[in-house]
Every structure is written in structure tokens, then in C-alpha cells.
Amino acid sequence: MGLGFFFKYGSMWPEAAWGARITWAIGRIWAFALMAFLLLLSSDPANCTISQSDEVAESGLDSQQYPTENRNLLDFNLYHRSDQLLQDISELVSRHPMIMTEKVWKSVVVGYSTEMAIVTVEPGGRRPNLQRELRILLNFGQHGRELVTSEVALRLLSILAGEHELRNHDITSFNQVLTNMVLKVVPVENVNGRKKVEKGDLCERKNGRGVDTNRNWGVDWGKKEKDYDPYEENPGTAAFSEPETQILRDVAASFKPHLWVNVHSGMQALFMPYDHKNATPDEGSAKPMESLLKTINTLHCKGTCTIGSGGGAVGYLAHGTATDYMYSFLKVPVAFTFEIYGNADLEKDDCFPMFNPTSPALLESTIMNWCEAFFTLFMNLPTTLGSISNATTGHSYSNLDVLSATTPLSHAGSRVVNVTSIYLNRKDRTFWHPTEQNDVFLKHRMEEDWILTEFLYFSVGLGSVMLCFTVVKRMRSLRDFRQKSLNQIV
């Protein structure tokens, strides 16, 4: 971090205040000292490394249990491992502290524990009161085998941070919505289930103890249809018996989103409530939601996505689902389930390619297409909310009047707008492209913000170096003692 700041913003030195100069110098000294220490440590024979065979053993992967040809279908050059994906997201958030924060929720239920990272994105700048914002809750990775959904989450966050581009270049029509919007993004709901997939159980959709978290919600919970499959749809011992559903329920209840989207793969479909019955909400809500889904279908599915209620359009009823709970109990006015990829030509046991693209080109196309779909969703959401009857949902949308003038995307005018290389001016909360004048602003802004950050990095780095020296010294002492003992024995 220190070196990157030095090479990119070394020109700040002449204009910097004395406090910034001192911190700048300390940060540089620390960075070079740490690099030298790491080089020394890496060449030390006492430094312990983990071999590839040790890594396989630690993962618990039994090569006899999972045939090589099945494990090779999950290409980790194409997909992130869960730990790496979450680390990349944390690093992304740390690079954009003015608009992004991350909280890791932890929960333990009867000896079973989970962690869930949730990223909050405020494109208009971080504010203490979110009641007047357009609030959006996006959930990815609910089923372990659906890895592609979390790849979309990572890319979407990168686009919102301005580090990645969409395929077109019109940003102006997004400004009014983005600056009045706050998102909470769950990149991987079911971390434990996903790790089972990464170890070779490619058909696993349930959580770490065998419960389908999309059947564990408290709406029509536990009801079993004639085609009920306990391997696929185990609802748990009770509604909200699982820590994953408890965390999401509590986050949604406090956040009070206007929009919920649960992102899955396995087919191409856009669903509204309900999942547990062959019915849609009343006309005042169903028609605006259906119109929005049709827009997305036209722009991003080429008209091929299935649209309707989950219970009516998918061919089976699902009880205890997240989307039904969000809509029926938490009164989220717009609640959707997106199915973003599926290969229906494959056999049921050919799980990974059925739920995930397996070629780089198809994966990239899928990710970009659905990131664009989310921006289409954001642009049209104010109009959809304005069309939904207050009497039906119990919500008041007067606080969203400021967004009503936003021009929505429609299937009549097919265009997708782009958030590319955007910077945020915290003073007037507007988005603007980099120019020479804006670069000057950024330098002075970074001069202010990085003084404390560099000092903190220096303090932590110094402590880390001291700790590493202590550990290495102890390791060498143990090595010498062991060698001395062996010599005595001989």
C-alpha cells in the first residue's frame, strides 16, 4: 500500500503539508524495511512452507472420493476460491472507504457456525441517516454450487467503485439515482456450502450441515410437495434454524429495503412472488413488477427468460423461501429472484456446468450481462415504486419523490449506461470524470485522508515486523535446541 502510494502520488511531495511529509517519509521507510525483512525471511531455512500435498491434505479432499474428471470441471483459474473472493472484496472496500464499508456477521447455532460478509455501498457518499435513500439488498451465493452468482457480485461491486467498466459509456442518466441510493450486497451467503463444492462435492446446494437455506424462512415453512426431494430441499428443524437465514432476516429487518433480489443459477428466469403458491401479488403490485421484469428480459435475456411468479412459472412450488418472506412479512415492496444462467441440455448429475459457465468467454459474457441488468434495474426502480399502490404494501414512497424525474430505461429504447472511472466529490455528492482540475482535487483530498491512514499502517507494520522477528528468533532457538538434542542422542 505504501509503495503504491509512493510511486503513483510521489508528485504530491512539493505541495504537501509538513505533517503529510513526515508521514510520507515514515511510510516509505517502513515499506522498504518490511520488504527487506520479507526477503530475508523467505531465504531463511527455518521459514516453514506448506507443500501442495500438505494443502490438499488440509483441505480434506479425498482423491478417491471425488474422481479427477469431476474436480477438474471447477477451474480455479476461472472461478475464485471463496477465501480469495472474499479477500478481494475486502481489499476493494478498503480502497474506497468514502463510499464502501464491510461488516462480517458471525452466528453460532447448536455447534454450527457461519460468517457472512455484507458490503454497504453509498455512491453518494457515506451518511448517518439512510431513511431518505433508495435502499437495495442484493443476495448472492445462497446455494453452494452456484458459483457464478458470486462472481457477478464481485464485478458489480468493482463497477460501483469505478474500478471496472460496463460495455457502454453513458453515465449521466445514472447520477440522480446513484447519489440517492444505498446498497447492501451479500457476495456469498452460503460460505460453508460453497467450500464443500470447492472440495469436490459439485452438486451441493445446502449449507454446511445439510439444510437448504432457501427453504428455511418463516413463510409456509416445512410444507412438502409430492415431488419433495430431501437431499435438495431439507428445510431444517424449524423456521430460521440456520445462522445464515437468521443473519439475513435481521439485516433486512433493520435495513428496510425497497428492493430485494435473490440471485441464483440453474436456469434463465426472472421471478416475482410467490414461490409457495401459484399466484402473484395483487394487480397494483404485480403489474409494475412484471413491467420491470419485461424490460430486463428484453434488454438482457433477448426475450428468453421465464417471467412470472416462482410458484407459477418454474413448474413446482417452493416453501419457506427468502423472497416470499421479504415480500409477505418484511413488506419489501419489490422482491425478485433472478436465475442468471443454466444449461438445460445436461444431465442432472452434471452439476457444475449445469449451473455455471465453464468457458472464459461465456463466463465473462454472463457476468457483464447481469451487471448491466442490475443497472437497468436501478434506473427503473423509482418508476416501479411510484406505480405500486401504498394501500397494498403499507409503504409510503413520498421520500422518493426526488427520484421521480429520473428517466427510466425501457424495452422500447434499448440502451445500457456505464459507470466508468467515476470519482466522488464528497462536498457536492456528484459523479464526475477525471480531468486535470479533478486530479488536483484528488491530490489534496488524498493528502488529508492518507495522513492518518499512513500512520496507522506504519504502527501496524512496525508491530508486525517486531512480532515476525520474535517468531523467527523463537523458531531458530527451537531448531538449535532440537539439533543439539539429536547430537547428544547420537
Beta strands, then each sheet from edge to edge (+ up, - down):
strand 1: 100-109
strand 2: 112-121
strand 3: 134-139
strand 4: 181-186
strand 5: 259-264
strand 6: 267-272
strand 7: 306-309
strand 8: 334-341
strand 9: 423-425
strand 10: 430-432
sheet 1: 1+ 2- 4+ 3+ 5+ 8+ 6- 7-
sheet 2: 9+ 10-
end
